[in-house]
Amino acid sequence: MSHYDVIVIGGGATGLGVAVESITRGYRTLLLEAHDYGKGTSSKSTKLVHGGIRYLANFDISLVKEGLEERFYFLKNAPHLAKKQSFIIPFYHWFEKIKYTIGLGLYDALAKDKKIGKRIFLSKAETLLQLPQLNAKNLIGSAIYGDGQFDDTRMLIALLRTFEQQGGVALNYHSVTDFIDQDHRIAGVQVLDRLSGKSLAFTAKVVINATGTLTDTLLNKAEPHVQHQTVFAAQGTHLVFDQSLFNATHCLVIPATSDDRILFVLPWRDKIIVGTTDVAVDQPTIEPIAQSAEIDFMLETLNRYTEQTITRSHIKSVFCGQRPLVRDPKHQTTGKISRKHEILESRQGLISIVGGKWTIYRRMAEDTIDYAVQKKYLSPSRSVTRDFKLWGHGALMTDHWLAVYGSDIDIILQIQRETNNFAYIHKDLPYLQAEVIYQVRYEQAKTVEDVLARRTHAALLDAKAAQQSAWLVAQLMAKELNKHEAWIAEEVQKFERFMANFLPKG
Ligand SMILES: Cc1cc2nc3c(=O)[nH]c(=O)nc-3n(C[C@H](O)[C@H](O)[C@H](O)COP(=O)(O)OP(=O)(O)OC[C@H]3O[C@@H](n4cnc5c(N)ncnc54)[C@H](O)[C@@H]3O)c2cc1C
């Protein structure tokens, strides 16, 4: 049985962040993920690195401040996967202009020297020059401000590769099924290797539960006599369209939806992403399905701001995730529940990190390991991640290839030559067949879904094209993984079922 200093359960933003924090402080660290990295919420975000302008309305000043500070480190340490992005808020009433003039002023003031770009106020004519497809009726002007945008699934892989490069061990498709107790303290985990069916056990000084919306499931295992209710799941759905429907370099902020939320229309690759909703769910699930009412609500809201009517038939893909929020008995509305994070310790010493958001993953990780050090479970150490560049950082985000693979681009070119394969996986998708082989060899891609939903963005960019590439991707993978025809057929079928949720009915 292998022994570690730290075992991290969960391979989303939180778990991979904690793993990188732990290994860079010199602790022997193991990370276990039940499915694939990002299979949970972390691959389904709106892809914003932000303080969260809308939380100002809840007077969540410290949360916004923390987000703005972390935005700075996020962009600094992963410049190949995160960039500055301009946002534009159109005004249709004078009170909106006053409200956002004050709000944006405060937002920049809270960012202090870490603010991004300049606030600019535009007239109606200037606004329409920037966004020609915006509904001009009753428009009085707009404001432009700066925030951040990133690539969530590739960020997970950058964290994974950083962790491995530093000597960490990460295993996907390894589910923690139970805990090992020693003198009434958790001293390790029982694990099921879901692909081979083998059972394994690992011990550690500290076990950290970073399982997002499934946090309570593990807490209940650790303390079977208590029914834990620490996490509250709120579902958010995004719609993806061709960029021709709303062509802009700025991200459009729709400031006041009928349920008092902000909706974003973001340029993303050659598409636009519209999101997100915020709907409370009773039972969290790893693979949520967009409710028809959520899709209707977003189309309806979007159409109030666009000249052209956008319908379901324009949708290229739908993706949906559930936020793991810290349960707050004072607030019933999900939008009002704070995005703050909390560290909890069960009586047996299981440390859980809950809540937060992608932008502050590093801070959450630092706080978690600090907690274990303060409790003397780990020897003293100092965090170095504020100034720790992530794997692949040498490249700029504008160049897809370099951004994603850093200097490993040479390996992909080598694979192309070695396999004599210079073709794409699909005529409408920007991914090479050699990339699939690379992802199997170097990025732990084990299923067709891993490749098409999380190593590439195929499922998100164009659900139909992703479905049509499944067979070819399965064949490429089978050759690498030494699998037979039956595996290919099974993988294609599994992927078909998975993709059903990415295409809206009707
Ligand atoms: C719709 C939506 C939009 C969002 N947009 C943004 C945004 O733009 N910017 C931002 O900063 N934040 C955003 N967020 C918030 C952010 O995405 C989440 O806070 C974050 O991804 C949560 O990460 P996590 O690692 O805690 O959870 P997850 O990503 O869900 O990871 C938990 C992992 O634990 C694994 N696991 C569970 N049980 C076990 C077990 N027994 N053994 C091993 N592994 C297990 C799961 O398989 C899963 O992969 C958004 C959230 C949603 C829902």
The ligand as an SDF file (V2000), in Angstrom:
LIG
                    3D

 53 58  0  0  0  0  0  0  0  0999 V2000
  -22.9020   27.1350  -15.0620 C   0  0  0  0  0  0  0  0  0  0  0  0
  -21.7050   27.5440  -14.2910 C   0  0  0  0  0  0  0  0  0  0  0  0
  -20.9180   28.6000  -14.7300 C   0  0  0  0  0  0  0  0  0  0  0  0
  -19.7980   28.9830  -13.9990 C   0  0  0  0  0  0  0  0  0  0  0  0
  -18.9980   29.9690  -14.4820 N   0  0  0  0  0  0  0  0  0  0  0  0
  -17.9100   30.3650  -13.7970 C   0  0  0  0  0  0  0  0  0  0  0  0
  -17.0660   31.3750  -14.3220 C   0  0  0  0  0  0  0  0  0  0  0  0
  -17.2860   31.8790  -15.4030 O   0  0  0  0  0  0  0  0  0  0  0  0
  -15.9950   31.7420  -13.5690 N   0  0  0  0  0  0  0  0  0  0  0  0
  -15.7260   31.1930  -12.3620 C   0  0  0  0  0  0  0  0  0  0  0  0
  -14.7790   31.6240  -11.7220 O   0  0  0  0  0  0  0  0  0  0  0  0
  -16.4860   30.1870  -11.8590 N   0  0  0  0  0  0  0  0  0  0  0  0
  -17.5640   29.7590  -12.5490 C   0  0  0  0  0  0  0  0  0  0  0  0
  -18.3500   28.7490  -12.0750 N   0  0  0  0  0  0  0  0  0  0  0  0
  -17.9810   28.0900  -10.8120 C   0  0  0  0  0  0  0  0  0  0  0  0
  -16.9320   26.9900  -11.0270 C   0  0  0  0  0  0  0  0  0  0  0  0
  -17.1060   26.3430  -12.2630 O   0  0  0  0  0  0  0  0  0  0  0  0
  -17.0210   25.9680   -9.8900 C   0  0  0  0  0  0  0  0  0  0  0  0
  -16.9690   26.6230   -8.6640 O   0  0  0  0  0  0  0  0  0  0  0  0
  -15.8660   24.9630   -9.9480 C   0  0  0  0  0  0  0  0  0  0  0  0
  -15.7200   24.4060  -11.2300 O   0  0  0  0  0  0  0  0  0  0  0  0
  -16.0940   23.8380   -8.9380 C   0  0  0  0  0  0  0  0  0  0  0  0
  -14.9940   22.9660   -9.0280 O   0  0  0  0  0  0  0  0  0  0  0  0
  -14.8500   21.7140   -8.0590 P   0  0  0  0  0  0  0  0  0  0  0  0
  -13.5330   21.1200   -8.3370 O   0  0  0  0  0  0  0  0  0  0  0  0
  -15.1500   22.1380   -6.6760 O   0  0  0  0  0  0  0  0  0  0  0  0
  -16.0270   20.7360   -8.4970 O   0  0  0  0  0  0  0  0  0  0  0  0
  -16.0720   19.7360   -9.7440 P   0  0  0  0  0  0  0  0  0  0  0  0
  -15.5190   20.3430  -10.9710 O   0  0  0  0  0  0  0  0  0  0  0  0
  -17.4690   19.2250   -9.8350 O   0  0  0  0  0  0  0  0  0  0  0  0
  -15.0870   18.5660   -9.3330 O   0  0  0  0  0  0  0  0  0  0  0  0
  -15.3940   17.5840   -8.3880 C   0  0  0  0  0  0  0  0  0  0  0  0
  -14.8320   16.2760   -8.8890 C   0  0  0  0  0  0  0  0  0  0  0  0
  -14.8970   15.3150   -7.8270 O   0  0  0  0  0  0  0  0  0  0  0  0
  -15.0390   14.0520   -8.4420 C   0  0  0  0  0  0  0  0  0  0  0  0
  -15.5240   13.0870   -7.4500 N   0  0  0  0  0  0  0  0  0  0  0  0
  -16.7390   13.0590   -6.8390 C   0  0  0  0  0  0  0  0  0  0  0  0
  -16.8220   12.0070   -5.9950 N   0  0  0  0  0  0  0  0  0  0  0  0
  -15.6200   11.3580   -6.0710 C   0  0  0  0  0  0  0  0  0  0  0  0
  -15.0990   10.1910   -5.4550 C   0  0  0  0  0  0  0  0  0  0  0  0
  -15.8200    9.4650   -4.5880 N   0  0  0  0  0  0  0  0  0  0  0  0
  -13.8330    9.8040   -5.7680 N   0  0  0  0  0  0  0  0  0  0  0  0
  -13.0690   10.5200   -6.6400 C   0  0  0  0  0  0  0  0  0  0  0  0
  -13.5420   11.6330   -7.2550 N   0  0  0  0  0  0  0  0  0  0  0  0
  -14.7980   12.0400   -6.9840 C   0  0  0  0  0  0  0  0  0  0  0  0
  -16.0420   14.3170   -9.5510 C   0  0  0  0  0  0  0  0  0  0  0  0
  -16.0040   13.3090  -10.5490 O   0  0  0  0  0  0  0  0  0  0  0  0
  -15.6160   15.6840  -10.0520 C   0  0  0  0  0  0  0  0  0  0  0  0
  -14.7980   15.6170  -11.2070 O   0  0  0  0  0  0  0  0  0  0  0  0
  -19.4740   28.3190  -12.8010 C   0  0  0  0  0  0  0  0  0  0  0  0
  -20.2670   27.2600  -12.3490 C   0  0  0  0  0  0  0  0  0  0  0  0
  -21.3650   26.8700  -13.1070 C   0  0  0  0  0  0  0  0  0  0  0  0
  -22.1890   25.7260  -12.6540 C   0  0  0  0  0  0  0  0  0  0  0  0
  1  2  1  0
  2  3  1  0
  2 52  2  0
  3  4  2  0
  4  5  1  0
  4 50  1  0
  5  6  2  0
  6  7  1  0
  6 13  1  0
  7  8  2  0
  7  9  1  0
  9 10  1  0
 10 11  2  0
 10 12  1  0
 12 13  2  0
 13 14  1  0
 14 15  1  0
 14 50  1  0
 15 16  1  0
 16 17  1  0
 16 18  1  0
 18 19  1  0
 18 20  1  0
 20 21  1  0
 20 22  1  0
 22 23  1  0
 23 24  1  0
 24 25  2  0
 24 26  1  0
 24 27  1  0
 27 28  1  0
 28 29  2  0
 28 30  1  0
 28 31  1  0
 31 32  1  0
 32 33  1  0
 33 34  1  0
 33 48  1  0
 34 35  1  0
 35 36  1  0
 35 46  1  0
 36 37  1  0
 36 45  1  0
 37 38  2  0
 38 39  1  0
 39 40  1  0
 39 45  2  0
 40 41  1  0
 40 42  2  0
 42 43  1  0
 43 44  2  0
 44 45  1  0
 46 47  1  0
 46 48  1  0
 48 49  1  0
 50 51  2  0
 51 52  1  0
 52 53  1  0
M  END
$$$$
